[in-house]
Amino acid sequence: MMQTPFLYTRAKSRGKTILRRKDYEKMLELSPGEMLVLLQDRDPLYKKLIESYSIYFSSYQLVDFISRHAPPQEVGEFHQMLRFIKTDNLVKGVFKALWTRYLINNIRVYFIGDVEKMNFEELIPWLYDTKPLNVDAMRYYYDRSLPYRMLKKAKLPKHVIDSIIDASKEGMLGEISFILYKYYLTLLVNYPSEITNILKRIEFNSLLLKIRHLGLSEEQVMNLFKDVDGELIKELKSKRDIHEGCCLIHSEAKDFLYHYKRKVNSIDAVIAYLLIKELQAINLRIVLKYKALGLTKEEAIRRLTFIR
């Protein structure tokens, strides 16, 4: 992929915002309010979100809010920078794939709420505030029951929209998720890079972990990836039994860190940084909620994905 020293320099300059093991261990001892103080001192984006939304949320809610809204905002900042540098469609496409993950999350949440007859306020903590489907837009479509218009706003292909609408009429949440996974994978296959291969592995393992919950068969999942990327199936089969240990998140974290530190001037290093910050957001939610999940500190630490 092309060399982008401008983007890479920005990503490297933000390396100090990446939390370390000692930071998480310290936060396990802190209250949500004390966590916010630590976070605002570490990251200017977190500080901006804290200052903008502190009047709307409790400290606990605000940490959760930051963890869900900071990742897409940071992707958006780097995506905007592409307008100011000479780049190619491959680079733009990878950023589109990153961005689409947040749109797909909002679409899934929309239909979960619709099928389960939930109030929109119950959905807000799970939504990303990302254009074109930010929280206000989602509220508009949800309150007026306009799923087709919502999907058109997301600029999904017509055949994908039609399939999702058909599945929604039957209340088939698993099928909706499967359709969205398939669409996202077709995006990734168009942008060959080491990072997008890691993203494909993430989606594969996520699907394997969720097959029972989504009402899917392992055969469906295997066939999807065989159609999209047969080489990925061969690679994963050669490394381990797919029935065991489906989550690769810790090894993926090492891959991201390798690209971030070693792939000088490469767009892969920029994307690796953004994915590291997304893992950081997941870690923040674990730290925030480990007591509610019934975890000991030792169990919480084992679940965290450390970027050393």
Secondary structure per residue as TSV (DSSP state, phi and psi in degrees):
chain	resnum	aa	ss	phi	psi
A	1	M	-	360.0	162.7
A	2	M	-	-69.7	157.9
A	3	Q	B	-82.8	132.1
A	4	T	-	-136.6	75.2
A	5	P	H	-60.9	-30.9
A	6	F	H	-64.5	-50.8
A	7	L	H	-64.6	-41.0
A	8	Y	H	-63.9	-42.7
A	9	T	H	-60.2	-40.2
A	10	R	H	-63.4	-44.3
A	11	A	H	-63.5	-43.3
A	12	K	H	-66.0	-36.0
A	13	S	H	-66.2	-22.9
A	14	R	T	-92.9	7.4
A	15	G	G	-59.8	-29.2
A	16	K	G	-68.4	-13.2
A	17	T	G	-83.4	-8.5
A	18	I	S	-75.8	124.4
A	19	L	-	-75.7	147.2
A	20	R	-	-111.1	173.5
A	21	R	H	-53.9	-45.7
A	22	K	H	-62.8	-31.2
A	23	D	H	-66.2	-45.0
A	24	Y	H	-66.2	-41.8
A	25	E	H	-61.4	-37.8
A	26	K	H	-66.0	-41.7
A	27	M	H	-67.4	-26.4
A	28	L	T	-62.0	-19.7
A	29	E	T	-95.9	-5.7
A	30	L	S	-100.5	157.3
A	31	S	-	-78.6	163.7
A	32	P	H	-55.7	-38.6
A	33	G	H	-63.5	-40.8
A	34	E	H	-69.1	-32.9
A	35	M	H	-61.6	-40.6
A	36	L	H	-63.5	-38.2
A	37	V	H	-62.7	-44.9
A	38	L	H	-62.4	-43.4
A	39	L	H	-68.0	-40.3
A	40	Q	H	-70.2	-26.4
A	41	D	H	-75.6	-23.4
A	42	R	H	-90.3	-38.8
A	43	D	-	-132.7	120.6
A	44	P	H	-59.2	-34.0
A	45	L	H	-67.1	-44.3
A	46	Y	H	-59.3	-42.7
A	47	K	H	-60.0	-43.1
A	48	K	H	-62.4	-42.7
A	49	L	H	-66.3	-40.3
A	50	I	H	-62.6	-46.1
A	51	E	H	-65.2	-34.8
A	52	S	H	-78.8	-29.8
A	53	Y	H	-120.4	3.7
A	54	S	T	-63.3	-26.9
A	55	I	T	-77.3	-12.7
A	56	Y	T	-99.4	-22.0
A	57	F	S	-129.1	156.6
A	58	S	-	-72.3	167.7
A	59	S	H	-58.9	-42.0
A	60	Y	H	-61.1	-49.3
A	61	Q	H	-63.8	-33.9
A	62	L	H	-69.9	-38.9
A	63	V	H	-61.5	-43.5
A	64	D	H	-63.6	-42.6
A	65	F	H	-60.0	-45.9
A	66	I	H	-60.4	-43.6
A	67	S	H	-62.8	-26.6
A	68	R	H	-94.0	-22.1
A	69	H	H	-105.3	-24.0
A	70	A	H	-66.1	-44.0
A	71	P	H	-57.0	-50.6
A	72	P	H	-66.7	-30.7
A	73	Q	H	-65.9	-38.2
A	74	E	H	-70.1	-40.8
A	75	V	H	-58.1	-42.3
A	76	G	H	-61.9	-39.1
A	77	E	H	-61.1	-46.1
A	78	F	H	-69.8	-34.4
A	79	H	H	-64.1	-38.7
A	80	Q	H	-63.6	-33.8
A	81	M	H	-64.6	-24.4
A	82	L	G	-60.9	-22.7
A	83	R	G	-69.1	-21.1
A	84	F	G	-102.7	3.4
A	85	I	S	-129.1	156.2
A	86	K	-	-78.1	119.9
A	87	T	-	-139.9	-175.6
A	88	D	-	-126.8	172.4
A	89	N	H	-66.8	-25.1
A	90	L	H	-64.3	-46.5
A	91	V	H	-63.4	-46.7
A	92	K	H	-60.2	-36.9
A	93	G	H	-65.7	-39.5
A	94	V	H	-64.2	-41.0
A	95	F	H	-65.8	-35.2
A	96	K	H	-61.8	-40.9
A	97	A	H	-64.3	-41.1
A	98	L	H	-60.7	-47.5
A	99	W	H	-63.8	-38.0
A	100	T	H	-62.1	-28.3
A	101	R	H	-59.2	-37.3
A	102	Y	H	-73.8	-38.1
A	103	L	H	-61.6	-43.3
A	104	I	H	-63.4	-38.4
A	105	N	H	-58.5	-46.9
A	106	N	H	-63.9	-37.1
A	107	I	H	-65.9	-43.3
A	108	R	H	-59.6	-46.1
A	109	V	H	-62.6	-40.2
A	110	Y	H	-54.3	-50.3
A	111	F	H	-75.2	-30.5
A	112	I	H	-61.0	-47.3
A	113	G	H	-62.6	-40.2
A	114	D	H	-64.8	-46.5
A	115	V	H	-68.8	-39.3
A	116	E	H	-85.3	0.3
A	117	K	T	57.4	47.8
A	118	M	-	-92.0	153.4
A	119	N	-	-72.8	149.1
A	120	F	H	-61.1	-34.3
A	121	E	H	-59.6	-29.6
A	122	E	H	-71.0	-20.7
A	123	L	H	-88.1	-24.2
A	124	I	G	-53.6	-43.9
A	125	P	G	-60.4	-18.8
A	126	W	G	-101.5	-2.6
A	127	L	-	-95.5	145.6
A	128	Y	-	-92.9	140.6
A	129	D	-	-88.9	77.0
A	130	T	B	-130.9	135.9
A	131	K	T	-73.9	147.9
A	132	P	T	-86.2	-2.2
A	133	L	B	-106.9	64.3
A	134	N	-	-76.5	179.1
A	135	V	H	-61.6	-41.6
A	136	D	H	-64.3	-41.4
A	137	A	H	-64.5	-42.0
A	138	M	H	-63.7	-38.1
A	139	R	H	-61.7	-43.4
A	140	Y	H	-58.9	-50.2
A	141	Y	H	-69.5	-35.7
A	142	Y	H	-70.9	-45.9
A	143	D	H	-65.1	-29.1
A	144	R	T	-99.5	3.2
A	145	S	T	52.5	62.6
A	146	L	-	-122.1	63.3
A	147	P	H	-63.6	-36.4
A	148	Y	H	-64.6	-44.2
A	149	R	H	-66.3	-34.7
A	150	M	H	-63.4	-43.1
A	151	L	H	-69.2	-35.1
A	152	K	H	-65.7	-38.6
A	153	K	H	-61.2	-33.3
A	154	A	T	-75.6	-6.9
A	155	K	T	62.0	38.0
A	156	L	-	-77.1	151.6
A	157	P	-	-59.8	151.3
A	158	K	H	-59.9	-40.1
A	159	H	H	-67.1	-30.9
A	160	V	H	-70.6	-43.7
A	161	I	H	-59.5	-47.7
A	162	D	H	-61.2	-40.5
A	163	S	H	-65.8	-40.2
A	164	I	H	-67.0	-42.9
A	165	I	H	-62.7	-42.7
A	166	D	H	-60.2	-43.7
A	167	A	H	-67.6	-35.2
A	168	S	H	-67.8	-33.0
A	169	K	H	-63.7	-26.3
A	170	E	T	-97.3	1.8
A	171	G	T	67.1	29.7
A	172	M	-	-92.4	81.2
A	173	L	H	-64.2	-37.7
A	174	G	H	-62.1	-41.2
A	175	E	H	-66.7	-38.3
A	176	I	H	-61.6	-46.0
A	177	S	H	-60.8	-41.8
A	178	F	H	-63.8	-41.7
A	179	I	H	-61.3	-42.6
A	180	L	H	-68.4	-39.7
A	181	Y	H	-58.3	-46.6
A	182	K	H	-62.6	-42.9
A	183	Y	H	-61.5	-44.9
A	184	Y	H	-63.4	-39.6
A	185	L	H	-65.9	-33.9
A	186	T	H	-67.8	-27.5
A	187	L	H	-68.3	-46.5
A	188	L	H	-63.0	-35.5
A	189	V	T	-66.8	-19.5
A	190	N	T	-81.2	-10.7
A	191	Y	S	-126.4	79.1
A	192	P	-	-68.8	123.3
A	193	S	S	-164.9	166.4
A	194	E	H	-64.3	-37.3
A	195	I	H	-67.7	-43.6
A	196	T	H	-67.1	-27.8
A	197	N	H	-66.0	-37.7
A	198	I	H	-63.8	-42.5
A	199	L	H	-60.8	-38.5
A	200	K	H	-62.6	-40.0
A	201	R	H	-64.6	-38.7
A	202	I	H	-59.7	-47.8
A	203	E	H	-64.6	-39.7
A	204	F	H	-60.0	-49.5
A	205	N	H	-69.2	-35.0
A	206	S	H	-61.1	-43.5
A	207	L	H	-65.2	-42.0
A	208	L	H	-62.3	-37.3
A	209	L	H	-67.9	-26.9
A	210	K	H	-104.9	5.4
A	211	I	H	-60.2	-39.0
A	212	R	H	-70.2	-42.9
A	213	H	H	-62.8	-36.5
A	214	L	H	-86.0	-5.2
A	215	G	T	73.5	28.1
A	216	L	-	-103.2	161.1
A	217	S	-	-100.8	155.6
A	218	E	H	-61.8	-31.9
A	219	E	H	-62.5	-40.6
A	220	Q	H	-59.7	-45.6
A	221	V	H	-63.6	-45.5
A	222	M	H	-62.8	-41.0
A	223	N	H	-66.4	-37.4
A	224	L	H	-59.4	-48.1
A	225	F	H	-74.5	-26.4
A	226	K	H	-65.7	-40.1
A	227	D	H	-68.8	-38.8
A	228	V	H	-82.6	-43.9
A	229	D	H	-158.3	87.8
A	230	G	H	-61.6	-32.1
A	231	E	H	-64.4	-33.2
A	232	L	H	-63.8	-43.2
A	233	I	H	-59.5	-45.5
A	234	K	H	-61.6	-42.5
A	235	E	H	-62.1	-47.0
A	236	L	H	-69.6	-37.9
A	237	K	H	-64.4	-35.0
A	238	S	H	-72.5	-19.6
A	239	K	H	-94.7	-32.0
A	240	R	S	-166.7	163.3
A	241	D	-	-71.4	126.7
A	242	I	T	-67.3	-12.8
A	243	H	T	-80.4	-11.3
A	244	E	S	-119.8	137.2
A	245	G	-	53.3	58.8
A	246	C	-	-71.3	-18.7
A	247	C	-	-87.3	120.0
A	248	L	-	-103.9	17.6
A	249	I	H	-60.1	-34.0
A	250	H	H	-71.6	-40.3
A	251	S	H	-69.9	-33.2
A	252	E	H	-63.9	-39.1
A	253	A	H	-60.0	-40.0
A	254	K	H	-64.6	-39.3
A	255	D	H	-62.8	-43.8
A	256	F	H	-60.8	-44.2
A	257	L	H	-64.6	-37.9
A	258	Y	H	-60.0	-47.3
A	259	H	H	-65.4	-39.0
A	260	Y	H	-65.5	-38.8
A	261	K	H	-88.2	-28.5
A	262	R	H	-109.3	-29.3
A	263	K	S	-84.6	72.2
A	264	V	T	-59.6	129.9
A	265	N	T	67.9	4.6
A	266	S	B	-89.0	144.6
A	267	I	H	-63.3	-27.5
A	268	D	H	-59.0	-36.3
A	269	A	H	-66.9	-36.9
A	270	V	H	-65.5	-45.5
A	271	I	H	-65.9	-37.7
A	272	A	H	-59.9	-41.9
A	273	Y	H	-59.8	-45.6
A	274	L	H	-63.1	-36.1
A	275	L	H	-74.3	-33.1
A	276	I	H	-60.2	-43.2
A	277	K	H	-67.8	-29.0
A	278	E	H	-70.2	-41.2
A	279	L	H	-61.1	-37.5
A	280	Q	H	-60.1	-40.1
A	281	A	H	-64.2	-38.5
A	282	I	H	-63.8	-42.6
A	283	N	H	-59.5	-40.5
A	284	L	H	-60.7	-39.1
A	285	R	H	-67.8	-35.9
A	286	I	H	-64.6	-46.1
A	287	V	H	-60.7	-43.2
A	288	L	H	-64.8	-36.6
A	289	K	H	-112.3	9.6
A	290	Y	T	-63.9	-33.3
A	291	K	T	-68.7	-42.5
A	292	A	T	-64.8	-29.5
A	293	L	T	-80.6	-4.0
A	294	G	T	76.3	26.7
A	295	L	-	-95.7	147.3
A	296	T	-	-80.4	168.7
A	297	K	H	-61.3	-38.2
A	298	E	H	-65.1	-41.2
A	299	E	H	-66.6	-38.8
A	300	A	H	-63.0	-43.7
A	301	I	H	-61.7	-38.6
A	302	R	H	-64.6	-30.5
A	303	R	H	-80.9	-20.0
A	304	L	S	-71.3	144.9
A	305	T	-	-101.1	103.4
A	306	F	-	-87.0	135.7
A	307	I	-	-107.7	102.0
A	308	R	-	-86.6	360.0
